[in-house]
């Protein structure tokens, strides 16, 4: 059944990641692909965060004794990814022997090892860890200095923030390091760090650094930063890139940013800003209850790229009023917008209150276009998205279309269609 399809495949994928991956970048992959199979975004975000924490905890566990762990960490023949994780293990272990090993690596290790060790020290409970890192702020090796900045951001005390402030505003600081410092201040989450970021917004900093300042501000409670984002969008002198980055950064904000994003998506005179706001509203972790508002925006939005972003955000809502949008969907001319709309309709078919005629419309009016797109001369990304829409729908007609694609599509698209068929609970593979 479609309900089984909606939950069986994601469980299989999550199980694969929980068993196979030790990458802490797995969340982006899960959030990108699992919605193909109908899992609600907010629930998926929670699941992904939970599994990420479990994977990180599991990755830091080891059967090695402390002596063997230290020996492996200090062995130059040990692969660097293993040594990086071992540095975190030793920092969390917190013994005098572990500290001595980390300090040895910090003094005599390679650039990559010293950087990893500095960052790991920020996770330790040693009282002098901040002092050790602060003394390295004059470090000339940029990799090591990034590790020091990350370590101090993790410690997050007032004096650690003051050290980062010096680095942020010093005329001697390399611009790339200044920009990195601005970005890491978003992880501190203290009043002192927020005050520093607000000060930075009125300081003569480069565009790249200001973009990272804005990205960091977006991570703080929106009620404390609302005025800043309002000023950025209203500022005629702010660059389009800064405005776009500020808007998209609010995907990382709390739920109080959602009304601001909806208002921006509906009323900002710049289509690029409206598109960014539409995207951020849908990818915010607190999205899910915006179906009616987003649908209303689709119906009055003149720009096709903004509509594309609105369709994508609608896919992540608890209720998708596709029956109110189907005529609009069928008149979309831009291929990317049309395929985004098709994916939205496919997602809506899993809702309990979806009219049965919607599946009939999907089968008769949308599947032929998806099949044509998947087999056509479009870019690979768009053809993949056409396949995803077929998989999302879970209908028998969609399975028939996937069979055709698996036999007639180019190798990449055919392989994706073939794999997708194999993941149907009751395989329709011919």
Residue, then its C-alpha position, 0 to 999 in steps of 0.5 A: x500500500x502507499x502507506x507502507x511505501x511511505x514508511x518501509x523504505x525510509x526505515x530501510x535507508x535509516x537502518x543502512x545509515x545507522x549501520x554503515x556510516x560513520x560520517x557526521x555529514x549523513x543528515x543532509x543526505x537523509x533529509x535530501x532523499x527520504x522525503x522521496x518516500x513520503x516521510x513528513x519533514x519535521x518527523x524526519x528531522x527529529x529522527x535524523x537528529x536522534x540517529x546522528x547523535x547515536x552515530x556520534x556517540x557510537x563513533x566515539x566509543x572504542x574497545x581499545x584501552x587508554x594506552x592503545x588508544x593513545x598509541x594509535x593516536x600518536x602513530x603517524x601511520x594511523x589514517x588521519x580520519x581515525x586520528x581525528x576521532x581519537x582526538x575527540x575520544x581522548x578529550x572526552x576521556x579527560x585523563x592526564x595521560x589523554x591530555x599529555x597525548x593531545x598536547x604532544x600532538x598539538x606541539x609536534x603533529x602535522x598541520x591536520x593533526x594539530x588542527x583536529x587536536x585544537x578543535x577536540x580540546x574544545x570538547x574537553x573539561x580541562x580547566x586550562x583548555x581555553x588558556x591553551x587554545x588562546x595562546x595559539x591565536x597567533x598561530x600562522x598555520x591557517x588550518x591550525x588556527x581554524x581548529x583553535x577558533x572551533x575549539x574556543x567556540x565550543x568552550x563558549x565562555x565570556x573570555x573565549x568570546x572576547x578572544x574571538x572578538x579580537x580575532x574578528x576585528x583585528x586589522x592583522x587577521x587574514x580575511x578568510x580567518x575573519x570570515x571563519x570566526x564569524x561563522x563559528x560564533x553562531x555555534x556559541x549561543x550566548x548573549x556575549x556572542x550575540x552582542x558581538x555579532x550585532x556589533x559586527x553587522x555595523x562594522x566595516x567588514x567584507x561582504x564574505x564576512x558579513x554573510x557569515x555574520x548573518x548566517x550566525x545570527x540566524x541561529x539565535x532566537x529570532x525575537x532577538x534578531x528580527x530587527x536586523x533581518x528586517x533592516x537587511x532586506x529594507x536596505x537599498x545599499x545591501x547587496x542582493x547576495x547578502x539579502x539572499x543569504x540572510x533570508x535563506x539563513x533563517x532556515x536554521x532559525x526557530x519557529x518565530x521566523x516563519x511568519x517573517x518568511x511567509x510575509x517576505x515570500x508574499x510581499x518582497x518586490x525582489x523575486x529572488x528574495x521571495x524564492x529564498x524566503x519560500x525555500x527557507x520556510x519549507x526547510x525550517x525545522x519547524x515547518x509543517x503547518x504552512x500548507x494553506x499559506x503556501x498554497x495561497x502564495x502559489x496562486x498569486x505568485x507571478x514568478x515561476x522560480x518562486x512558485x517552484x520553491x513554494x511547491x518544494x516547501x509544500x512537500x514538507x507540510x502536514x497538509x498539502x491542498x493539492x486539489x486547490x492547486x492542480x489546475x495551476x500545476x497543469x499549466x506550469x510551463x517551466x520544466x523545473x517548476x512543473x516537476x517540482x509541482x508534480x512531486x508536491x502532488x505525488x506527496x499529497x497522495x499519501x494524505x488520508x483526506x486527499x480526494x481519490x480523483x487526485x490519484x486519477x489526475x496524477x495518473x492521467x495528467x502528470x505521469x505522461x509528462x514525468x515519463x517524457x521528462x525522464x526519457x528526454x533531453x533534460x539535465x540529469x538532476x531534472x530527470x532524477x526528480x521526475x523519477x522521484x515524483x513517480x516513486x513518491x506517488x506509489x501508484x501502479x501507473x507510476x510503477x509501469x512508467x518506472x519499468x519503461x524508464x528502467x528499460x529505455x532511459x539513459x544508464x544513470x536514470x534507468x539504474x535509478x528507476x530500476x533500484x526504485x522499483x526494487x524498493x517497492x514493498x510489492x515489487x512491480x518490476x517486470 
